[in-house]
């Protein structure tokens, strides 16, 4: 009769905890890599639930126009933070520093365009062009950062997997094992010491002269 093994909650909780920590860490790494994208996703995800209960006419449209310069200002701050980190990194390549400078300039232009559309109708057309240019730079920027980040994280994951694999040792390195490429060691010949007592040698046979 087979016995039923007791349920161990740690067998389920520990893998789930490790998976959760892994995903949270990857989300943190992605946010540090592209803080502007993290701000955009967070702000965009909150628009629908917050505005779902607003039924006043004109509020949703005004909020949409107001949101553009506000989010653009947040993106500008996030990209300035990222640019400072890049310039402090001595290993950062020149193209990455140049790309961060272009992002900051683009965010500034987008912020000016959003304010122009919102507060100066006579410059609305120019403001729309500045916003459109900023969005185009955003698309290329997010694509570049995401591709570079995925490539770097892939190298990290690969190193982690290699560290978890057992080391490949050639046969015969462990105790009690014989390497087939090494010739066997001949057995050692016993040594006879003449300093030991005579009892270890066979005593000579004595002749019995009184035997019939």
Buried (B, 14 or more C-beta within 10 A) or exposed (E): EEEEEEEEEEEEEEEEEEEEEEEEEBEEEBBEBBBBBBBBEEBEEEBEEEEEEEEEEEEEEEBEEEBBBBBBBBBBBBBBEBBEEBEEEEEEEEEBBEBBBBBBBBBBBBBBBBBBBBEEEEBBEBBBEBBEBBBEBBEEBBEBBBEBBEEEBEEEEEEEEEEEEEEEEEEEEEEEEEEEEEEEEEEEEEEEEEEEEEEEEEEEEEEEEEEE
